[in-house]
Amino acid sequence: MLYSFLEKIVGACISKHSLLGKILFNILLQMGKELSMIYVTGDTHANIDIAKLNTTKFPQQKELTKNDFVIICGDFGLCWDGSHREMWWQDWLTAKNFTTLWIDGNHENFDMLYQFPLIDKFGGKVREIAPDIYHLDRGQVLTIDGKKIFCMGGARSVDKEYRVEHISWWKEEMPSREEMERAIAALEENNWRVDYVITHCAPRSVQTLLASWYENDPMVSFLDRVCSDLTFKRWFFGHYHVDKQVNEQFIALYNKVIPMEW
């Protein structure tokens, strides 16, 4: 946003073909890399809860570029059935001024998701679901805009008994032992120190404060272990359909779209 504003000023005052202009534009280019914005939000559930990303509810996007990011904390839902409706909403997101990043939640079609190949990006592995829409694979510490971000999708469905396997529920919603071990290895490689954490559900101790009626499960217990050893600034998560800052470090998101740093 600031980069675009400064670029207009420099462009209006100095020719970019002059020596001074070239120097200033190179400085602006570097600033553009450093001043990228990252926003975070909660579950979109395909198009059900995606209105939070329209220009009325998220007007800041008007000043963003494809070098800026919006991270969705799981239950993305637009890699579900390949329908015309789904393609329309993917195109809608692709046309936005920002790049969409998302981790998986418990309501994803994992059969479809895992058909997309993993590619290298942000110093780790992602899946390009559509132009400028990337799924961030589980158990990684990615570097996005110079920030180390630990990403760990997955959660347990509390309504599993009402769902049908491979139609509306997938056992892969819960991370495997291999994925958890990969996550621990990635954190050890980074000396258990990152800038931010993105998950779908919260660690057990935080979940108890926010939604005590949720049962304990292997995923929230795993995240509790991670939390006890990890040094981080803030931890963002979705899943509970509430916007709440639980404490100084933990933030539950649903309808709000907030900057990662403020």
Backbone torsions as a table, in degrees:
resi	resn	phi	psi	omega
1	MET	NA	-55.8	178.3
2	LEU	-63.1	-38.3	179.0
3	TYR	-58.8	-46.8	-179.7
4	SER	-61.0	-40.0	179.5
5	PHE	-63.9	-47.1	-179.3
6	LEU	-66.6	-35.7	178.8
7	GLU	-61.5	-39.9	179.2
8	LYS	-64.8	-40.3	-179.9
9	ILE	-64.9	-48.2	-179.8
10	VAL	-63.1	-43.7	-179.6
11	GLY	-62.2	-31.6	-179.3
12	ALA	-78.3	-24.8	-173.1
13	CYS	-102.6	-32.5	-172.2
14	ILE	-135.3	135.5	176.3
15	SER	-67.6	132.1	-179.8
16	LYS	-73.2	-6.3	178.2
17	HIS	-89.0	-14.2	176.5
18	SER	-76.8	164.1	-179.5
19	LEU	-61.0	-46.4	179.2
20	LEU	-63.6	-40.0	179.6
21	GLY	-62.4	-43.1	179.7
22	LYS	-62.9	-40.6	179.7
23	ILE	-63.5	-46.6	-178.8
24	LEU	-65.7	-38.9	179.8
25	PHE	-68.7	-33.5	175.2
26	ASN	-66.2	-38.3	176.2
27	ILE	-63.5	-42.9	179.5
28	LEU	-65.0	-36.2	178.4
29	LEU	-62.0	-43.2	178.5
30	GLN	-66.3	-39.5	177.3
31	MET	-62.3	-37.7	179.4
32	GLY	-61.0	-36.6	178.4
33	LYS	-70.2	-34.7	-174.7
34	GLU	-86.3	-23.6	-173.0
35	LEU	-102.2	16.1	176.3
36	SER	-59.3	146.6	179.4
37	MET	-102.0	143.2	172.7
38	ILE	-123.8	123.0	174.9
39	TYR	-110.2	156.1	-179.2
40	VAL	-131.6	142.1	177.1
41	THR	-145.6	177.0	-177.2
42	GLY	-96.7	-163.0	-174.1
43	ASP	-53.9	138.6	174.5
44	THR	-105.4	-24.3	178.3
45	HIS	48.9	58.7	-174.8
46	ALA	59.6	-127.2	-178.8
47	ASN	-93.5	0.3	-175.8
48	ILE	-63.8	-45.1	-177.7
49	ASP	-120.6	28.9	-176.4
50	ILE	-89.1	-9.0	-177.7
51	ALA	-59.9	-22.7	178.1
52	LYS	-59.4	-19.1	-178.1
53	LEU	-98.6	9.5	175.3
54	ASN	-79.8	168.8	-173.6
55	THR	-72.2	-19.5	177.6
56	THR	-74.0	-45.7	-177.6
57	LYS	-86.2	-21.3	179.7
58	PHE	-131.6	66.9	-174.6
59	PRO	-67.1	-20.2	-179.4
60	GLN	-59.8	-22.9	-177.4
61	GLN	-64.2	-20.0	-179.0
62	LYS	-62.5	-24.4	-178.8
63	GLU	-102.7	6.3	-178.6
64	LEU	-90.5	169.5	175.1
65	THR	-132.8	177.9	178.2
66	LYS	-67.6	-9.6	173.9
67	ASN	-83.7	-3.1	176.7
68	ASP	-103.2	158.3	-171.0
69	PHE	-133.0	146.5	166.7
70	VAL	-119.8	122.9	-179.9
71	ILE	-104.0	126.4	178.9
72	ILE	-100.2	125.8	-173.6
73	CYS	-84.0	52.2	173.4
74	GLY	94.9	168.4	-173.6
75	ASP	50.7	51.5	177.2
76	PHE	-65.1	-54.3	170.4
77	GLY	80.3	1.5	179.1
78	LEU	-104.5	25.7	168.0
79	CYS	-133.5	69.5	-166.8
80	TRP	-123.1	-53.0	-174.4
81	ASP	-140.1	-1.3	178.9
82	GLY	66.8	18.9	-177.5
83	SER	-73.0	166.0	176.1
84	HIS	-61.0	-37.3	177.2
85	ARG	-60.7	-45.4	-179.9
86	GLU	-63.0	-43.7	179.0
87	MET	-62.6	-36.9	179.2
88	TRP	-62.4	-44.4	-179.0
89	TRP	-72.5	-31.7	172.5
90	GLN	-63.0	-44.1	177.6
91	ASP	-61.5	-37.9	178.3
92	TRP	-59.8	-43.6	178.4
93	LEU	-69.5	-42.3	179.7
94	THR	-58.7	-35.1	-178.3
95	ALA	-74.3	-9.7	-179.9
96	LYS	-68.2	161.8	-179.2
97	ASN	-74.2	-10.1	-176.9
98	PHE	-113.7	170.2	173.2
99	THR	-100.0	132.3	-177.2
100	THR	-94.8	127.5	175.4
101	LEU	-120.5	145.1	179.3
102	TRP	-152.2	147.5	169.9
103	ILE	-101.5	160.3	179.0
104	ASP	-81.6	151.1	172.9
105	GLY	-109.4	-145.1	176.2
106	ASN	-97.6	-14.2	178.6
107	HIS	-107.8	73.5	176.2
108	GLU	-135.9	153.6	172.8
109	ASN	-89.1	93.9	-175.4
110	PHE	-71.1	-26.6	174.8
111	ASP	-59.1	-44.0	-179.7
112	MET	-74.9	-44.0	-177.2
113	LEU	-57.4	-44.2	-174.0
114	TYR	-77.3	-1.5	172.1
115	GLN	-77.7	-20.0	178.8
116	PHE	-80.3	131.3	-177.9
117	PRO	-71.4	150.1	174.2
118	LEU	-78.7	136.1	177.0
119	ILE	-127.1	162.3	-179.3
120	ASP	-84.1	128.6	176.0
121	LYS	-166.1	144.5	178.5
122	PHE	60.6	25.9	-180.0
123	GLY	76.3	17.4	-179.8
124	GLY	-154.7	-151.6	-176.5
125	LYS	-116.0	134.8	177.0
126	VAL	-137.9	168.2	172.7
127	ARG	-119.8	127.4	177.0
128	GLU	-88.2	105.5	-176.7
129	ILE	-79.5	-34.4	177.5
130	ALA	-160.5	168.2	179.5
131	PRO	-53.6	125.6	177.6
132	ASP	65.5	23.9	173.8
133	ILE	-130.4	112.6	-173.1
134	TYR	-124.7	132.2	171.4
135	HIS	-88.4	129.2	-179.8
136	LEU	-93.0	116.4	-174.6
137	ASP	-65.4	157.9	-174.7
138	ARG	-71.1	149.4	168.5
139	GLY	72.6	38.9	-178.4
140	GLN	-127.1	153.1	166.0
141	VAL	-107.1	106.7	-178.5
142	LEU	-98.1	153.7	175.5
143	THR	-109.7	108.6	-178.4
144	ILE	-121.8	118.8	-177.2
145	ASP	54.5	39.8	176.9
146	GLY	77.3	3.0	-178.7
147	LYS	-106.1	135.7	176.2
148	LYS	-84.8	120.5	-175.2
149	ILE	-126.2	119.4	176.3
150	PHE	-85.5	124.9	-176.9
151	CYS	-118.0	127.8	-179.6
152	MET	-146.9	95.9	178.7
153	GLY	-77.4	175.1	176.4
154	GLY	105.8	150.4	177.2
155	ALA	-173.4	167.9	178.8
156	ARG	-94.0	135.4	176.8
157	SER	-80.3	123.3	178.3
158	VAL	-76.8	-16.1	-179.6
159	ASP	-107.5	25.2	-176.8
160	LYS	-53.7	-38.2	-176.0
161	GLU	-64.5	-18.0	-179.6
162	TYR	-99.6	5.2	-176.2
163	ARG	-112.7	164.7	-176.6
164	VAL	-115.6	128.4	-176.8
165	GLU	-61.2	135.8	-179.4
166	HIS	67.9	6.2	173.9
167	ILE	-118.1	-50.4	179.6
168	SER	-136.1	5.4	177.7
169	TRP	-150.5	142.0	179.3
170	TRP	-134.7	135.8	-179.4
171	LYS	-63.5	-22.3	-179.8
172	GLU	-69.6	-4.1	175.9
173	GLU	-56.6	-33.1	178.9
174	MET	-93.1	125.5	179.3
175	PRO	-56.5	143.8	178.9
176	SER	-79.6	168.7	176.3
177	ARG	-60.5	-39.7	178.9
178	GLU	-61.1	-41.8	180.0
179	GLU	-67.4	-38.0	176.9
180	MET	-66.3	-40.8	177.9
181	GLU	-65.0	-37.7	176.7
182	ARG	-63.2	-39.2	178.8
183	ALA	-63.7	-45.4	179.2
184	ILE	-61.6	-42.0	179.3
185	ALA	-62.3	-41.1	179.9
186	ALA	-64.9	-39.2	179.1
187	LEU	-70.0	-37.6	177.2
188	GLU	-63.4	-38.4	177.8
189	GLU	-62.9	-25.9	179.6
190	ASN	-103.7	19.9	176.4
191	ASN	55.5	32.4	178.4
192	TRP	54.6	40.6	178.9
193	ARG	-139.8	118.7	176.3
194	VAL	-134.5	174.1	176.4
195	ASP	-87.2	-47.2	-174.7
196	TYR	-140.6	160.0	178.0
197	VAL	-127.4	135.9	175.5
198	ILE	-123.0	118.0	175.0
199	THR	-135.5	170.8	175.3
200	HIS	-88.3	-54.6	175.8
201	CYS	-97.1	173.3	-177.1
202	ALA	-102.4	162.2	171.0
203	PRO	-58.2	154.1	-175.4
204	ARG	-54.1	-44.2	-177.5
205	SER	-63.9	-33.7	178.4
206	VAL	-78.5	-40.3	177.5
207	GLN	-57.8	-38.1	179.5
208	THR	-61.8	-37.6	178.7
209	LEU	-71.2	-32.3	-172.4
210	LEU	-94.4	-42.1	-175.3
211	ALA	-147.5	78.3	-172.3
212	SER	-64.8	-18.2	-179.4
213	TRP	-77.7	-12.7	175.4
214	TYR	-71.8	136.4	-179.5
215	GLU	-78.1	156.5	173.7
216	ASN	-68.6	148.4	176.2
217	ASP	-153.0	168.7	-175.8
218	PRO	-58.9	-31.6	-177.7
219	MET	-71.0	-48.7	-179.1
220	VAL	-67.8	-31.1	175.8
221	SER	-67.9	-41.0	176.6
222	PHE	-60.6	-45.2	-179.7
223	LEU	-65.6	-30.4	175.6
224	ASP	-63.7	-40.7	178.1
225	ARG	-64.0	-44.5	178.5
226	VAL	-59.5	-46.5	-177.6
227	CYS	-58.6	-38.9	-176.3
228	SER	-67.2	-25.7	-176.0
229	ASP	-105.8	-15.5	-169.3
230	LEU	-92.9	138.7	171.5
231	THR	-100.0	124.8	-176.1
232	PHE	-156.1	162.1	178.4
233	LYS	-83.9	-54.9	-178.9
234	ARG	-144.3	153.4	-179.6
235	TRP	-125.4	117.3	-178.7
236	PHE	-105.9	140.5	177.9
237	PHE	-151.5	163.1	178.8
238	GLY	-114.8	-128.1	167.4
239	HIS	76.9	-42.0	-169.8
240	TYR	-94.4	1.7	176.1
241	HIS	56.0	48.3	178.3
242	VAL	-151.1	147.3	172.5
243	ASP	-103.8	112.6	-177.5
244	LYS	-158.1	133.1	171.1
245	GLN	-88.3	104.0	-174.0
246	VAL	-66.2	-43.5	174.0
247	ASN	-156.1	-162.9	-174.5
248	GLU	-63.6	-28.3	-174.7
249	GLN	-106.4	-28.8	-172.0
250	PHE	-105.1	127.6	-176.5
251	ILE	-129.9	118.9	174.7
252	ALA	-89.6	134.1	-176.7
253	LEU	-126.1	145.3	173.9
254	TYR	-141.8	-73.7	-178.1
255	ASN	-95.3	-21.4	-179.1
256	LYS	-75.8	147.8	172.0
257	VAL	-120.8	110.5	-171.5
258	ILE	-123.9	152.6	176.0
259	PRO	-69.0	144.5	178.2
260	MET	-63.2	-37.2	178.7
261	GLU	-116.3	139.7	174.4
262	TRP	-150.1	NA	NA
